[in-house]
Amino acid sequence: MTEVLLKELSSSDVDWILATGRREEVTAGTTLIRQGTLVNALYILLDGALTVSVAQADDNPIGRAFAALEGGELSGREIARLTNGEVVGELPFLTSYQSSTTVKALRKSLVLMIPQQQLMEKLQTDITFAAHLYRAIAVLLAHRLEQIVSQIGHSTIVLCQPQIREILCTFAELNDSDIGWMIAAGNAVRIAAGDVLFHAGRPVDAFYILLDGKMVTSIADDESNPLTRAFSNLEETDHVEREFAKLSRGDMVGETPFVEASPPAMTIRAVEDAIVLAIPRWRLAAKLLHDVGFAARFYRVLAILLADKQQGIINRLGYGRITYSSGRSLDDRLTYEDELSSGFLAQVTLAGTRFDWMLKQIRG
């Protein structure tokens, strides 16, 4: 992953990070980030290896079942290993959640620690830096999500359901002018029930926003060569696919080309008549290249959604940290992890208003 940061950040970005960050040597077994606690810094792994694990309370029956199957205790389940160039502590800069994982040094390692407050100020005042860093984080999260699914097992990909609706994230984070550009650049396309929007393993020609109807995502069970699988789809060769997520109004698909080079692993199919806003891939790529403000907001949205899908896998496996899930009464003095804040409710209202406006513009 070393090449991701070097590829995405500019020389001036690196200079600022070096001037602001502090190098720290950590011994094997040292905990950088503890699950369930607030993170106050961003860490870049310069040398060494880190392990990412999740744990839960002993009174969670799902967790006990997993521990029994694995023949171990609930000390933590490893879901990923990170190498040079990886970034940890990025989620607090994208969402209001506490850390959902524990990150420890697997061996003696060297990290660069960037304080949260200084990084937030830089992201807010330097839009070019923000565009570069959010894209880098989105790329790293996409690879990490793939690693987590591979580590846990492909059978658990069915658990990769979002914790937040994408409509809330997309339309609350983007500006009115961004949404106006999407309307002008895209075309409303009708997809009949049963039709495929795009196949797994094949290039995606557009970025899609589902305006109406329902779709499902599915993944092939076979482990054949990706090129063979892609062309067998063209020839309508029989193959088994499993549905693992449902899409509804406001969900986005086709973002894969903007965060990783490989074709998408899933097939998108309409389960009822649907309408999508299709923005040609080349047009969106040009916009991201020439409009740095739009790029910063777009890649921030992708990073939030990728972080949310990672959180979804962890929660669905039974590693959630909801305090009142074990039967205890609510306490007015406590702030719970999934408690809806006034800021979140304001985002819901804003997102809904913008989405309705988009629909009216397209239909009009």
Secondary structure, 3 states (H helix, E strand, C coil): CHHHHHHHCCHHHHHHHHHHCEEEEECCCCEEECCCCCCCEEEEEEECCEEEEECCCCCCHHHHHHHHHHCCCCCCEEEEEECCCCEECCHHHCCCCCCCCEEEECCCEEEEEEEHHHHHHHHHHCHHHHHHHHHHHHHHHHHHHHHHHHHHCHHHHHHCCCCCCHHHHHHHHCCHHHHHHHHHHCEEEEECCCCEEECCCCCCCEEEEEEECCEEEEEECCCCCHHHHHHHHHCCCCCCEEEEEEECCCCEECCHHHCCCCCCCCEEEECCCEEEEEEEHHHHHHHHHHCHHHHHHHHHHHHHHHHHHHHHHHHHHHHCCCHHHHCCCCCCCCCCCCCCCHHHHHHHHHHHHHHHHHHHHHHC
